[in-house]
Amino acid sequence: MLKLCTLLLCLALASCSGVDVRSYSQEKPTLELREFFEGRVEAWGIFQKRSGEVAKRFHVVINGHSEGSKLILDESFTYSDGTKQKRVWTLTPDGPGQWRGTAGDVVGEARGETAGNALRWRYVLRLPVDGEEYDVELDDWMYLMDDKTLINRSYMSKFGVEVGQITLFFRK
């Protein structure tokens, strides 16, 4: 019982730690979401299970445009097994470096913060798996490498336990 309590305490403490996006505030080039995502952007990615096994590969075509202060990202996914998926994000600025967002398969509202070349984007995604739906937490970290390349590393968890990771490379 003591070992179980110690393990649970370690897991709880580990989930509380993390990097603050503001630690990237001096990194260049500066990520301006609207500037990067307006127009056509393509991305290539993989989903890895907790074991590291690549479970899915995918390609995304993103068409971004502004509607007033909002940034609309119309995403079309094609997976390596031939399946397709669509997601339309509506992003709204929420103060300096702050963003809110909604999409049809996002539970509630996504929250994001930019600093320097980085964006941290957190949300709950309703994920269809084998005819059932599961709500999973995503913690996305995006880093602008140059004016045309953005790298995204996402950590997917359920009840605070990591279930997989997503890696994407965006090209404007």
N, C-alpha and C positions, 0 to 999 in steps of 0.2 A: 504494500500500500504506500509506503514511504517513497519507493522508486517512482510510482505512478504520479504522486503529488509533485515530486521533484521535476519529472518530465513535463507535467502540465505547467508548472511555474516557469520553466525554461522556455517553453513555447510561447507563453503569454508575454514574457519579457522580450523575447526576440521579435514578436509582432509589434511591439511598441517602438522599437528602434527604427532608424531610417535616415536617409539623407534628406535635407531640406532643399527644395528646388532653388532657393535663393543662394545656395552655395555656388551656383553656376552663373551668378549675375555678371561676372566680369568676362565670361567666355564669349568669343566671337566666332562666326558672325552671329548677330542678334536674330533670334527667331521672331518673326512677325507672322502670326498665323494667317491673317488675311492675305498678306503679300505672297506667302508660300502656296496657299491652297486655292487661290482664285485661278480659274482656268482648269486645264487638264493636268492631272497628276496620276502617275501609275505607281503601283506598289507590288512587291513580290514578298511572300512570307511563308512561314512554317508554323505549325502548332506542334509543340512537343509535350508528351505526357510527362508526369513527374519523374519517370524513369530515364528520360532523355530521348526516348524513341520518338521519331517524327511520325505523327499520326495523320497529318494533313499538310498539303502544300496548296498554295493559292496565289492568284493574281487578282489585283483590284484596279479598276479604273474609277477615278474620282473626278467628278466635274463640280468645281466650286464656283459659287457666285455670291455677290452681296445682294441683300434685300434690305435697304435702309442700313441700320446698324448691325443686322444679323448676317452671319456667314453660313451659307447653305452648302453642305457637302453631300453630293449624290454619289453614293458608292455602289459599284456593281462588282460582286465577287464571283470568280470562277474557280472552283476547287479541282484538284488533280483527279478526282473521281468523276468529273463532268457536272456535278451539281452546281447550281447557281444560287446566289443570294443577293438581296438588295437591302441597303440601309441608307436612310437619308437623315443626316445630322442637321440640326438647327442650333448654331452656336451664337451666343449673345455675350458681348463684353459686359463685365460686371465690376468695373473699376480697373485701376492700373495693374496690368499683368494678370487679371482675373477673368475667367470665362465660365459660363454655364452652358449646358447643352442637353438636348433631348433627341431621342430617336425612337422609332416604333418598338424596338426590342430592348430598349433601355428602361429599367425600372426606376421611376423617379427622375432625378436630374443628375447629370454628370457635372463634376466640378473640376476646373483646371486652373493651373497657375504657371505663368511663364517667367523666366528669368534668364538673361543672357541667351545662350543658344539652346536652352532646355524648356520642355513643357512636361509637367506632371499632370496626368489626366486620370481621374478616378470615377468609377461608376459600377453599377450592377447591371449585368447583361442577362436577359432571359434567353437561355441557350437550349435549342431543341436537340435531344439526344435519344435516338431509338424510339421515337413516338412519344416521349415524355419531355417536359420542360423543367429546367433547373435554373435557379438564380445563382449566378457566380459573380464574385467581386473581381474587378479588373483594376490594376494599378499600372498605367501606361507611363513610360518614360520615353520621351522623344528628344533627339539631339540633332540640331542642324549642323551638318558637316561642311557644306558650302551652299551657294545660292540655289542649287538644284538637287541636293541630296539630304534626306532626312532619315535617320535610323530610329526605329521604335522597338523597345523591349518591353513586353507586357508580362505581368505576373498574374495568373488566374488562381483564385482561391475560393474555397467553400468552408464556412465556419472557421475561418482563420488558417486553414491548412491548404498549402499550395497544391493545386491539382494539375498545373501545367504552365507552360510559358509560350509566348508568341513573339516571334522576331519578324520584323518587316523592314524593308528598304523602300523608301519612297523616292521617286525621281520626277522632277518637274519637267 
